[in-house]
């Protein structure tokens, strides 16, 4: 993201009573880079559980899945104001879509349906609208041992590798990470080799790639760990080489890991913990890719389900779902997080996207 004077910030939230949510929809803000102040611009209050957001490759359109439902909504972004206009809505052909990603050609959207164990492929049109799903793939394998959390396959994310050739899919129910590619000619999702297995009961949730493209880090929700993988950009294969705890060894309570990100300079990994309510920081060894714990910072709220790095990685924004706040941290030159006094009240925030106001 280029560094202008301000960013538009899009915050998705849980909205339903079933989720004990207090959110009111999808909120749009303008953040001043100098002061850090957020100004509210818009509320799309008729969107139910806009729980994960994604830009298209031109950053002119925004898409949201509707958690616990079966839909995805396409929206156009007004470049002058940052405001959103709904274009259309399509079925994901599954239950509880939790993540989505747009392919490098900008022609397809991939969605993870968490409860029905499927990946959906939808065509994307030049006007930003979405067509009906053209492929639906069911994930299968050996279930993990957790009697409550692993009753069936649970794909939790669809993330393109830096080259855009492969889609990585961490599956919480199968303790596995899958690799797919898109056959654009046939409009199909094709599995690229067997999945790589995680530890039993780990619950792989999200993946983040090193910018060099040959390392990937997966945060495991159920055992609160991070696994380092070598990534082969030729065939999409993942090979694990390290597992580290996402919580400090002094923490003895219950916690679930949630989000993970790699800094743009490739020097640090960050992961969030719900229960420990912290952001973990790891230094990346430049030669081996191995992680060394470099500290934990309290998220400034309760249950940091998501966080986002923004404005040339100078800031980190934590979405504290159960305390209804987005808290802002600055990043120092050595990667450390420093809390600021900037706290935005947002009901049940679960996803944050930033777009430069000049793009």
N, C-alpha and C positions, 0 to 999 in steps of 0.2 A: 504494500500500500504506500503510495506517495505521501509525502509529509506536507500537507497544506496547513491552513490555519484552524481548520475544524473538521470534525467527522460527524457523519450521521450514524447513530447507534440504534440497532433494532433488537428489541428484547422480547423473546417469546416466553410464555408462562403457562403453568397449569391453571385451569379455570373451573374444574368440575368438583362437585361435592364428593364424588367417589374417590378423588385424590386428596380430599381435605384441603382443597386449594382455595387461595384468596386472590388469584390473578384475574384480570379483567380483559385479557386478550393480547394482542400484539401492539406494543408501544414503540413509538419512534421518537428519538431525541436528537438534538444537536449538541455535540460536545466541543467546547472551545479548548484548543490545545494549550493555550497560554495559561488560562485560569483553572482548567479542568472542570468547569461548571457545565452541567447538563441542563438543556432547555427542552421541555416537552413540546413536541410538534403535532403528534397524531396518536389516536387510539383506534385500532380496528377491533371494536368490542364484540363483533358478531362471530369471531373466530374461536372455536372451541379447542382448547388445549393446543395452541400453536407451539409445540414443544421442541421442535428442532428446525432450524432455518438454514438456507443455503442460497448463495448467489449463483447466477449463471456465470459463464466464463467472461462475459463482457461487463458484468456487474451492473447491468441495466435492469435486471429482473431478479426478483426474490421469490423463493419457494418455501412453503412450510408444510410439514406433516402435521396431522391432527392426532395426538396421542390418544390411545384407547378407542379411536374410531377407525375409519378405513379410507381416509381421503388425503389428498394433497392439493394445496391451493397455489396457483400461480399469480404473481403480482408484478406490475410494472413500477419502476422507481422514477419519480420525477427528478431529473438531474439538478434542477434549480432549487428544489425545496426539500428533497429527500423523502417526500411523502409517497405513500403507496396507493396504488389503484388495483383492485382485484380484477383479474382477467378471466380466469375460469377455475374449475375444480374438477378433479378426476379421482376415480377409485384406485386404490392401490391393490385391489383384489386380495386383501388380507386384513388382519386385525392388529391394531396397535402399531402403526408405522412409527419407528423411533429415530430413523436417520435416513438421510438422502444425500446424493451427490450427483453432480452433472459432469458428463464425460468431457474430455478435452475438445472434441469436435463440436460441442454444444448442441448435439442432436438428440441426446438421450439423458434420461434421469433414472438412476437406480435407487430403489427404496428397500429398506430392511423392515419386514413385517415381523415384529418380535413374537407375537403370540401364536401366529399361524405358521411360523418356521419357514417363511418364504422370502425370496428376493423378487421384486417386481421391476420390470423394465418398461418405461414409458417414453414415447417419442416426444421431442420438444420442437415446437415450430418457431419460425423466425420472429413472429410477433410475441413470443414468450409463452404462448398457450401450450397446454399439454394435451396430447391425444390419449386415447384409451390404451391400457396396458397391452403390450405385444408379446411379453414373455413372463412366465412365472415359474420360478425354480424352488423346489422344496429341499431344505438342508436335512441331511440324515447322518446318523452315526450313533456311537455308544454314548448313552446319557451319563452325565456326571453323578456323583454320589449324594449331592444335597437333595434331601427328600422334598423340600419346599421349593427351592429356587431352580431345580434342574429336572422338571418333569417331562420336558421335550426340548427340541432344538430351539434356541433363542438367539437368532442373529441380532446383534446390537448396533452394528455400524457398517457402513459401506464407504470405504476410503480409497481413492485412487492413489497409486504410487506416484512419485514425482514425474516419471516419464509419461504417465497417463495410460500405460498399456494394460495395467492390471487393477482389479478391485479387490481390496483386502477386507475380509469379513470376519471379525471376532464373534464367536458364538458362545454365549454364556452358558447355555444348557448342555452343550456337547464338550465343553472344555477343549475347544479346537479353534484354529484360525484357518479359514478357507481363502483360496485365491481363485478369482474368476477373471475372465476377460469378456469383452463384448465383440460378438461377430456382427459388425455393422451391416454387412450385406444381407444376412439372414434375420437380423433383428433378434438375436438370441444371446443369452448369458451362457458362457461355456466354462466349466470348471477346468482350471489349469493345474492338473496334478492332484495328489491326495492332500488333505488338510494336515497341518502340523498340530500335534497334540500338546496341550498344556498339562500342567500338573492336575491330578484329580482334585476337583473342588475349587479350582482357581477361579473359574468364571470369567474368561476373557471378555472385555467390554469395549475398549476403544484402542486404536492404534495411531501412532504419530511417527512420521518418517523424518529421518535426518535429511537436511537439504541436499547432501551429496548423493542420496538415492540408494545407498547400499546398506543402510541400517534402519531398523524399525523397532519401535518400543511399544509394547502392549501393556496397558494397565488392566490388571485382573481384579474384578470387583469383589469377589467373594472372599478371597484370602488376602486382599490388600497388598498385592505385590506388583512389581513391574518386571516384565521379561524383555531382555534384549535379544534381537534376532539379526542375523545376517540375511540380507535380501539379495536374491539373484535377479537383476533386471532383465535377464534374458528369458527366463522361464517362470518368474514369479514365485520361486520357491523361498520359503522361510526356514532358517536353521537357528534354533535357540542356542545362546551361549552364556546367558547369565540370568539369574533371578535375584531381585533385591526387594526388601520390605519397603512399602510405601508409607509406613507409619514408624515413628521413633520407637526404639526398644524400651523406652520408659512408659509407653502407653499400654495399659493392660485391659482396656475396655473393648467394646465392640465397635467396628468401623467397617465401612464399605468404600472402596476406591471408586472414583467416578470418571474424571476427565484427565487427559494427558496431552502435552504439547512439547515440541522441541523449538528452542529459540532459533530465529532466522540465521544467527551466526554459527549454529551447529555446536555450541559449547555446553548447553544446558538442557535438561529435561525437567518438566514440572508435572506434578500429578496432584489431584485433589482427593481429600479424604472426608467422607461423611460419617461423623461419629467422633473422630479425632478433630474434625472441623479445621483442617489445615491444608496448606499448599506445600507439598514436598518439593525440594529442589535437589537435583543430582547434577554433578559435573560429568561431562563426557570426556573420556580419554581420547585424544585425537588419533592415536595410533591404533588402539584396540576397539574403541567403541564402548568399552566397559563403563559402568556408572559407579560413581562414588557419592554417597549421601553428603549433601552440603548444607543441610539444615531444613527446618520446618517453620513455616510462618502461619500463625492463626489467620483464618479467612475473614475475620471480623464479623462473623455471623454464624448461623446454624445451617448445616447441611449444604456445603458448596458442591452442588450437583454439576456445575459447569464453571469454566473460566475461559477468558479469551485474552491473548496477547494482542496489543494494538499500538498504533502510531509508531511504526518502526521498532516495535518491541520495547518501547520506553515505558509502557504501562502494562499492568495486568488487572483485569476486571473479574471479580469473583461473584458468581450468581449464587447467593445463599438462599436456597429454596424455602427453608422453614423459618427464616427470620425476615423474609420479605425485603431483602436489601441486595443492592449491587454495591460492592465496596471496591475502591480503587487503590492500587499500589503502584509505586514507581519502581523501576528496575535500575540498580546501580551497575557500574561497569563490570563488576565481578558477578553479576547475575542475581544478587540478593534482592529480596522484595522489601520495600519500605512502605508501611501503611501511611495513607494520607487521611485528611479529614473529610474527603469526598465520599459521601454515602447517599445513594439514590434509593428512595423507597419505591419498590415495585413488588406487587403481590406475586408470590410463588415463582420467581424468575428461574428459568431452566436453560436458556440459550441466549447468547449475545453475538451479534455480528456488527462489525464496523466497516464503514465505507467512507473514503475521503470525500469531502464535500466538493472538491474540484474535479473528481473523476467522472 
